[in-house]
Amino acid sequence: MTTTVKATDVRIGDRLRTGTGLELTVTRIDHGLLGRPDLLSFVEDSDEQWLKMPAPRDGKVELVSRATQ
């Protein structure tokens, strides 16, 4: 089961689902994409995969699981 959260509420370690159904564990959050400050990029850079998911800063994303701290 997933939850929709604001893109700005995503934290390192959160697991997200892309619009195409792929999942990534956020290891880095980049601010701005292609010179557009209104976009965020959620990146998984791990031994399993490298995946980057852009999202509007004021948009929502699908949260699969929240990082434990």
C-alpha positions as MATLAB code, in Angstrom:
seq = 'MTTTVKATDVRIGDRLRTGTGLELTVTRIDHGLLGRPDLLSFVEDSDEQWLKMPAPRDGKVELVSRATQ';
ca = [
       0.000    0.000    0.000;
       1.312    3.453   -0.864;
       0.675    6.949    0.416;
       0.829   10.221   -1.477;
       3.107   12.835    0.105;
       4.415   16.255   -0.873;
       7.675   16.032   -2.807;
       9.291   18.403   -0.316;
       8.506   15.955    2.533;
      10.591   13.114    1.040;
      13.673   12.153    3.088;
      16.825   10.167    2.375;
      15.991    6.473    2.806;
      12.338    6.789    1.763;
      11.153    4.302   -0.848;
       9.191    5.835   -3.746;
       7.284    4.455   -6.712;
       7.645    6.127  -10.099;
       4.764    6.737  -12.474;
       5.837    3.649  -14.451;
       5.784    1.409  -11.371;
       9.532    1.217  -10.692;
      10.628    1.673   -7.096;
      13.674    3.441   -5.721;
      15.175    4.051   -2.311;
      16.217    7.694   -2.113;
      19.958    8.029   -1.491;
      20.222   11.620   -2.724;
      17.884   14.555   -3.409;
      19.027   17.027   -6.064;
      17.499   20.496   -6.120;
      16.875   21.845   -9.592;
      16.964   19.894  -12.838;
      18.119   21.185  -16.197;
      18.321   24.674  -14.774;
      14.775   24.552  -13.391;
      14.671   25.383   -9.672;
      11.024   24.246   -9.472;
      12.058   20.583   -9.879;
      13.504   18.031   -7.455;
      15.241   14.805   -8.443;
      15.105   11.752   -6.210;
      18.076    9.480   -6.881;
      18.914    5.918   -5.917;
      22.604    5.233   -6.411;
      23.197    1.755   -5.015;
      24.745   -1.579   -5.951;
      21.263   -2.730   -7.051;
      20.400    0.158   -9.383;
      20.858    3.752  -10.422;
      17.559    5.535  -10.950;
      16.552    9.193  -10.991;
      12.960   10.371  -10.578;
      12.149   14.045  -11.189;
       9.177   15.700   -9.496;
       7.819   19.239   -9.284;
       8.816   20.845   -5.983;
       5.154   21.659   -5.304;
       3.924   18.237   -6.506;
       3.170   14.929   -4.834;
       4.912   11.550   -5.044;
       3.941    7.995   -4.181;
       5.592    6.845   -0.944;
       6.000    3.072   -0.574;
       7.741    3.194    2.815;
       9.192    5.835    5.107;
      12.839    5.714    6.163;
      13.424    4.618    9.741;
      15.677    6.833   11.790;
];
